[in-house]
């Protein structure tokens, strides 16, 4: 659900050029909402309630996403710098980790507000979707490890 929330917000924030009038979501967000409705069986009322929660945190989430993006750029630049040192990379990595921690706390807060909107069955479906995503990531990591060993 937190992933859904972040994706809804991220979709709304990053697809401003693709969006129509202010009351119409951009294509990414619209597609994501349709998939969430499908997979979890969300009602129109539930979607409306989730939107209210996300809109109330829009500015905070936008700030966190911007900070996370900037921190990742900073880390990449630290790694690629001609004068890169272990200390400079660790410093940049610590900054990225601090923003990720702030984002994780915000996700926890969102989950606490969105989870009660869902039924027990929907929360179960969400857990199944998350497990499938974890399984896909595990498979991808295993394949990458095998290929690196070749």
N, C-alpha and C positions, 0 to 999 in steps of 0.2 A: 504494500500500500504506500509505503514511503517512497519507493521507487516510482510508483504511479504519480504520487504527488509531486515529486521532484521533476519528473518528466512533463507533467502538465504545466508546471511553472516554467521549466526550461523551454518547453515547446512554445509557450506563450511569450517568453522573453526573447528567444533567439530567432523566432520566425516573424518578426515584426514586418519585414518587407513582404512576406508572403501572405500576411493577414489582410483581410478586407476591412470593412468598417469596424469600429471599436467593439461593437456588440457581437461580432462574428469571429470565432477562433480561426487561426491559421490552419493550413492543411495538416501539419504534423500533429497539433493538438487535437484536431477533429478526428483524425485517424486513431490516435491513441485513446481518446474517449470511447470511440466505437469499439475498439478491442477490449478495453476494460469493461465496458458494459456487457459485451459478449462473454468474455472469460469468467467474469465474476457474477454476471446476472444483475448488474446494478440497475436500480429503478431511476426514473427521471428525478424523483425526490432525493435519492441518495446522491446522484451526481450534483444536483443543485446544492446540497449541504456541503459536499466536499469542496465545491468551487468557493463557497463562502469562507471555509477554513483557509483554503489556499490564498484567496484574495486578501485575507486579513494579514497574511505573512508575506505577501508579494515583495514588498520593499526589502525586508530582511533577507528573504531567499535570493533576491536579485543581487544584493550586496555580497552575500556568501558565495554565490556562483561566480561573481566577478573576481572576488578575492582568490577563490580556488583556481580560476583560470590564470590569473596573474602569478600566483605562487608556482603553478606548474611551468609556466613560461620561465620564471626565474630559475627554477631547478634545471630545466633543460639548458638554459644559457650558462648556468654554473658548470654543468657537466661538460659542455662544449667549449668553454673558455680556454684560450691558449695558456693562460696561467692558472688553470684549475688545480686545486689542491683538495686533499681529502677534507680538510677543515671547511673550505668554501662550499663544497658539495654537501657536507653534513649540515651546515648552517642553512643553506637553501632548502634542504630536505626537511629540516626541523620546522621551517616556516610553512611549508606545504602541509606537514603533518598537523600543525596547530590549526590551520584552516579546516582541514579534514575533520579534526576533532570538534570544532565549532559546528560544522555542517552535520556531523553525527548527532550532536545534542539537539540541533534543530529538527532533524528527522525523528528523533525520539519524541519530541514535543508534538510534532505533527501526527505521529502514529497514535499518541495518546488522545488526540482530538478526533482523528478520523476513524480509528478502530471501532468506537461505539456506534458509528453510523452503519457499520456492516453487520450482517447477520452472522451467526455462528457458521453456517454453511459457506458464506462468502469468505470468511476468515480462513476456513479450511481450504477453500479453493485457492486463495492467495498463497497460503503456505505451500501448496502443491506446485503452483507456478514458480514460486521462489526456489523450491527444491529442484525443479527441472532446469532452471537457470544455473543453479549451482552445479548440477550434473553436467550441463553443457560446458561450463567453465572448466570443470575437472577434466573432461575429455579433451578439451583444447590444450590444456596445460600438459597432459600426458603426451599428446601428439607432438607438441612443440619440443618436449624433452627428448622424445624418440628421434625426431629429425635433427636436433642439435647433436645427438650422439653419433649420427651417421658420418 
